[in-house]
């Protein structure tokens, strides 16, 4: 074979590979998600490992507790101080993990939540949900609702107070936590999401603590540098390539559905987080409704800049400040 012939075959092979890759991206979001999930999972594992030395002794974990409902494999973890619960049970923080709806596990946030449980004296639950694209919206919302319902139904055996609950989450988990609070406090919206009215007492939800979440899908810049990634994530989450044409796009944009009955909230985001506009927009909407809001933001020129999920990095003073503010908010809302 001549050198020119070898080069021609190499170029043809390369073009065919590129064409196959482009076709894969056209037919499914999964090729793009493979890279994204690998990056998310790697970062979550490193963050969890870094937090492990900070977990105080005296915290008990009830792992892999089954969730009632039509999802047999669904589980939650419960972290709580080993000391006996007070009469009436411990107040409860329910945390929903992030990962862009396409990655993440309840175990990713376990060490952080153990720290919260030790410092606050609360019971802290971590809920799992089926990741996209294996499940599409609103399945994830229905699953975290089932987790919350299960926790309240088993309150006595778990030593928790079913009437003193704060919903919390990070990144996509913050969206789900906010959406769950909105579904519980706005029955018409909950009905559209498959959440039965009255299944959870709205008065039991004393607050939300929301870190770095996306609260209006319309704020995503789908034509910018991160456009291909965002389009793949939303395709997986909504089940349709053109996510903007789906009911899920509007339903999952929780700030469009909050009402004056939404619980008092604590909202925080890093100064360099690309999702910062979402937090600012949700804060503005809640304040317009006279919902009490506390925030923790940072100067735009803060150095080093605080990126997505900054709150888990307790070696940075900002991470410790966020933890202290979270603990103060929990003490106020769950007293």
C-alpha positions as CSV (number, residue, x, y, z in Angstrom):
1,X,0.0,0.0,0.0
2,X,1.3,3.4,-0.9
3,X,1.9,6.1,1.8
4,X,-0.8,8.2,0.1
5,X,-3.2,5.2,0.2
6,X,-2.5,4.7,3.9
7,X,-3.2,8.3,4.7
8,X,-6.4,8.2,2.7
9,X,-7.6,5.2,4.7
10,X,-6.6,6.9,7.9
11,X,-8.6,10.0,7.0
12,X,-11.6,8.0,5.9
13,X,-11.5,6.0,9.1
14,X,-11.3,9.2,11.1
15,X,-14.2,10.8,9.3
16,X,-16.3,7.7,9.8
17,X,-15.5,7.7,13.5
18,X,-16.4,11.4,13.8
19,X,-19.6,10.7,11.8
20,X,-20.5,7.8,14.2
21,X,-19.8,10.0,17.2
22,X,-22.0,12.8,15.9
23,X,-24.7,10.3,15.0
24,X,-24.6,9.0,18.6
25,X,-25.0,12.5,20.0
26,X,-27.9,13.0,17.6
27,X,-29.7,9.8,18.6
28,X,-29.1,9.8,22.4
29,X,-27.7,12.0,25.2
30,X,-25.8,9.1,26.7
31,X,-22.5,9.6,24.9
32,X,-22.2,13.1,26.3
33,X,-23.4,12.0,29.7
34,X,-20.7,9.3,30.0
35,X,-18.1,12.0,30.2
36,X,-20.1,14.2,32.5
37,X,-21.1,11.5,34.9
38,X,-17.4,10.4,35.1
39,X,-16.4,13.9,36.0
40,X,-19.2,14.3,38.6
41,X,-18.6,11.0,40.2
42,X,-14.9,11.6,40.4
43,X,-15.4,15.0,42.0
44,X,-18.0,13.7,44.5
45,X,-15.7,10.8,45.6
46,X,-12.8,13.2,46.2
47,X,-15.0,15.6,48.2
48,X,-16.4,12.9,50.3
49,X,-12.9,11.5,51.0
50,X,-11.6,15.0,52.0
51,X,-14.5,15.3,54.5
52,X,-14.0,11.9,56.2
53,X,-11.4,13.1,58.7
54,X,-13.7,15.8,59.9
55,X,-16.6,13.5,60.8
56,X,-16.8,13.5,64.6
57,X,-17.4,10.3,66.6
58,X,-20.8,9.5,68.1
59,X,-22.9,9.6,64.9
60,X,-24.9,6.6,63.9
61,X,-26.0,5.8,60.4
62,X,-28.9,3.7,59.4
63,X,-28.0,2.8,55.8
64,X,-30.1,1.7,52.9
65,X,-33.5,1.9,54.5
66,X,-36.4,1.0,52.1
67,X,-38.7,3.6,50.7
68,X,-42.4,2.8,50.6
69,X,-44.0,2.9,47.1
70,X,-43.7,1.5,43.6
71,X,-39.8,1.6,43.5
72,X,-38.5,-1.5,45.2
73,X,-34.9,-0.6,45.1
74,X,-35.3,2.9,46.4
75,X,-33.4,3.6,49.7
76,X,-32.6,6.4,52.2
77,X,-29.9,6.8,54.8
78,X,-30.5,8.3,58.2
79,X,-27.6,9.9,60.2
80,X,-28.2,10.8,63.9
81,X,-26.4,11.2,67.1
82,X,-25.9,8.0,69.1
83,X,-27.4,9.6,72.2
84,X,-31.0,8.8,72.9
85,X,-33.6,11.0,71.1
86,X,-35.4,13.5,73.2
87,X,-39.2,13.0,73.9
88,X,-41.1,13.5,70.7
89,X,-38.1,12.7,68.6
90,X,-35.3,14.7,66.9
91,X,-36.2,17.4,64.3
92,X,-35.3,16.2,60.8
93,X,-33.2,17.6,58.0
94,X,-33.9,15.9,54.7
95,X,-31.1,16.3,52.1
96,X,-31.3,15.5,48.4
97,X,-28.0,15.0,46.6
98,X,-27.0,16.8,43.4
99,X,-25.3,15.6,40.2
100,X,-27.2,17.3,37.4
101,X,-30.1,14.7,37.7
102,X,-27.8,12.3,35.9
103,X,-25.3,11.3,38.5
104,X,-24.8,11.1,42.3
105,X,-25.7,8.9,45.2
106,X,-26.9,9.5,48.7
107,X,-23.5,8.2,49.9
108,X,-21.7,11.2,48.2
109,X,-23.0,13.5,50.8
110,X,-22.9,11.1,53.8
111,X,-19.8,12.5,55.4
112,X,-21.1,16.1,55.2
113,X,-24.4,15.1,56.6
114,X,-22.7,13.2,59.5
115,X,-20.9,16.4,60.3
116,X,-24.2,18.3,60.3
117,X,-25.9,15.7,62.4
118,X,-23.0,15.8,65.0
119,X,-23.0,19.6,65.2
120,X,-26.7,20.2,65.2
121,X,-28.0,17.2,67.1
122,X,-30.6,16.6,64.4
123,X,-31.5,13.5,62.5
124,X,-30.4,14.0,58.9
125,X,-31.8,11.9,56.1
126,X,-30.3,11.5,52.6
127,X,-32.7,10.5,49.8
128,X,-31.8,8.6,46.6
129,X,-33.7,8.8,43.4
130,X,-33.5,7.2,39.9
131,X,-31.1,9.1,37.7
132,X,-31.9,10.4,34.2
133,X,-32.2,9.1,31.6
134,X,-33.3,5.9,33.3
135,X,-36.1,8.0,34.7
136,X,-37.4,11.3,33.5
137,X,-39.2,14.2,35.3
138,X,-41.3,14.1,37.4
139,X,-40.3,10.6,38.5
140,X,-37.4,12.0,40.6
141,X,-39.8,14.4,42.4
142,X,-42.3,11.6,43.1
143,X,-39.5,9.5,44.5
144,X,-38.2,12.1,46.9
145,X,-41.8,12.7,48.0
146,X,-42.1,9.0,48.7
147,X,-38.9,9.2,50.7
148,X,-40.3,12.0,52.8
149,X,-43.6,10.3,53.2
150,X,-41.8,7.1,54.4
151,X,-39.7,9.1,57.0
152,X,-42.8,10.6,58.5
153,X,-44.7,7.3,58.5
154,X,-41.8,5.7,60.4
155,X,-41.1,8.7,62.6
156,X,-41.7,6.9,65.9
157,X,-39.4,3.9,65.2
158,X,-36.7,6.2,63.7
159,X,-36.9,8.6,66.7
160,X,-37.8,11.7,64.6
161,X,-40.4,14.4,65.0
162,X,-42.6,14.3,61.8
163,X,-43.7,17.9,62.4
164,X,-40.3,19.6,62.4
165,X,-38.6,19.1,59.0
166,X,-36.4,21.2,56.8
167,X,-35.9,20.2,53.1
168,X,-32.4,20.8,51.7
169,X,-30.2,19.9,48.8
170,X,-27.3,20.8,46.6
171,X,-27.3,21.5,42.9
172,X,-30.0,19.4,41.2
173,X,-30.9,18.2,44.7
174,X,-31.6,21.8,45.6
175,X,-34.0,22.0,42.6
176,X,-35.8,18.8,43.8
177,X,-35.9,20.0,47.4
178,X,-37.4,23.4,46.4
179,X,-39.8,21.6,44.0
180,X,-40.9,19.2,46.7
181,X,-41.6,22.1,49.1
182,X,-43.6,23.9,46.4
183,X,-45.6,20.7,45.6
184,X,-46.5,20.3,49.2
185,X,-47.4,23.9,49.8
186,X,-49.2,24.4,46.4
187,X,-51.6,21.5,46.0
188,X,-52.5,22.3,42.4
189,X,-48.9,22.3,41.4
190,X,-48.4,19.1,43.4
191,X,-51.3,17.4,41.6
192,X,-49.6,18.2,38.2
193,X,-46.5,16.5,39.6
194,X,-48.2,13.4,40.9
195,X,-48.0,14.4,44.6
196,X,-51.3,13.7,46.4
197,X,-52.7,16.7,48.2
198,X,-52.4,16.4,52.0
199,X,-50.0,13.4,51.8
200,X,-47.5,15.5,53.7
201,X,-48.6,18.1,56.2
202,X,-47.5,21.5,54.8
203,X,-47.1,22.8,58.3
204,X,-44.4,20.2,59.0
205,X,-42.1,21.7,56.4
206,X,-40.4,24.5,58.5
207,X,-38.0,25.6,55.9
208,X,-35.7,24.9,52.9
209,X,-31.9,25.1,52.6
210,X,-30.8,25.4,49.0
211,X,-27.3,25.4,47.8
212,X,-26.2,26.1,44.2
213,X,-29.4,24.9,42.5
214,X,-31.1,25.5,39.1
215,X,-34.5,26.9,39.7
216,X,-35.6,28.0,36.3
217,X,-34.6,25.9,33.3
218,X,-35.2,28.9,31.1
219,X,-32.2,30.6,32.6
220,X,-29.8,28.0,31.1
221,X,-27.9,29.4,28.1
222,X,-28.3,26.5,25.7
223,X,-26.3,28.2,23.0
224,X,-23.3,29.1,25.1
225,X,-20.0,27.2,25.7
226,X,-21.8,24.7,27.9
227,X,-24.7,24.5,25.6
228,X,-24.0,20.9,24.3
229,X,-23.7,19.6,27.9
230,X,-26.8,21.4,29.1
231,X,-28.8,20.2,26.2
232,X,-27.7,16.6,26.8
233,X,-28.6,16.9,30.5
234,X,-32.0,18.4,29.8
235,X,-32.7,15.8,27.1
236,X,-32.0,13.1,29.7
237,X,-34.0,14.8,32.4
238,X,-37.1,15.5,30.2
239,X,-36.9,12.6,27.9
240,X,-37.0,14.7,24.8
241,X,-34.2,16.1,22.6
242,X,-36.0,19.5,22.5
243,X,-36.5,19.9,26.2
244,X,-38.0,23.3,25.8
245,X,-41.0,21.8,24.1
246,X,-41.8,19.5,27.0
247,X,-44.2,20.1,29.9
248,X,-41.2,19.1,32.2
249,X,-39.3,22.2,31.2
250,X,-42.0,24.5,32.7
251,X,-42.9,22.2,35.6
252,X,-39.3,21.7,36.8
253,X,-38.8,25.5,36.7
254,X,-39.8,25.7,40.4
255,X,-39.5,29.5,40.8
256,X,-42.5,29.8,38.5
257,X,-44.6,27.8,40.9
258,X,-43.7,29.0,44.4
259,X,-46.4,30.8,46.3
260,X,-46.6,32.9,49.5
261,X,-47.0,29.6,51.4
262,X,-43.5,28.4,50.4
263,X,-41.5,27.8,53.6
264,X,-38.9,30.3,54.9
265,X,-35.6,29.6,53.0
266,X,-31.9,29.8,53.2
267,X,-30.2,30.2,49.8
268,X,-26.5,30.2,49.0
269,X,-24.2,30.0,45.9
270,X,-20.6,30.7,45.1
271,X,-19.5,33.9,43.4
272,X,-18.1,31.9,40.4
273,X,-20.9,29.4,40.1
274,X,-22.5,29.5,36.6
275,X,-25.8,28.7,38.4
276,X,-25.7,31.9,40.5
277,X,-28.4,33.7,38.5
278,X,-30.8,30.9,39.5
279,X,-30.3,31.6,43.2
280,X,-30.7,35.3,42.7
281,X,-33.9,34.9,40.7
282,X,-35.4,32.5,43.3
283,X,-34.5,34.9,46.1
284,X,-36.1,37.8,44.2
285,X,-39.3,35.8,43.6
286,X,-39.6,34.7,47.2
287,X,-39.1,38.2,48.5
288,X,-41.7,39.5,46.1
289,X,-44.1,37.0,47.8
290,X,-43.0,38.1,51.3
291,X,-41.5,34.7,52.0
292,X,-38.7,35.1,54.6
293,X,-35.4,34.5,52.9
294,X,-31.8,34.3,54.3
295,X,-28.9,34.3,51.9
296,X,-25.2,33.8,51.8
297,X,-23.5,35.2,48.8
298,X,-19.9,36.4,48.2
299,X,-18.3,39.4,46.5
300,X,-17.9,39.0,42.7
301,X,-14.2,39.6,43.1
302,X,-13.8,37.1,46.0
303,X,-10.4,35.3,45.7
304,X,-10.1,32.4,45.3
305,X,-13.4,32.2,43.4
306,X,-16.0,29.9,44.8
307,X,-17.3,27.5,42.2
308,X,-20.2,25.1,42.1
309,X,-20.8,23.2,45.3
310,X,-18.4,25.4,47.2
311,X,-20.1,24.5,50.6
312,X,-18.6,21.1,50.8
313,X,-15.0,22.4,50.9
314,X,-14.7,23.0,54.6
315,X,-10.9,23.8,54.3
316,X,-12.0,27.1,52.7
317,X,-13.4,29.6,55.2
318,X,-16.4,30.1,52.9
319,X,-17.3,26.5,53.3
320,X,-17.1,26.7,57.1
321,X,-19.1,29.9,57.0
322,X,-21.8,28.2,54.9
323,X,-22.0,25.3,57.4
324,X,-22.3,27.7,60.4
325,X,-25.1,29.7,58.6
326,X,-26.9,26.4,57.8
327,X,-26.7,25.3,61.4
328,X,-28.0,28.6,62.6
329,X,-30.9,28.5,60.1
330,X,-31.8,24.9,61.2
331,X,-31.7,25.9,64.9
332,X,-34.0,28.9,64.2
333,X,-36.5,26.9,62.1
334,X,-36.5,23.7,64.0
335,X,-36.6,24.9,67.6
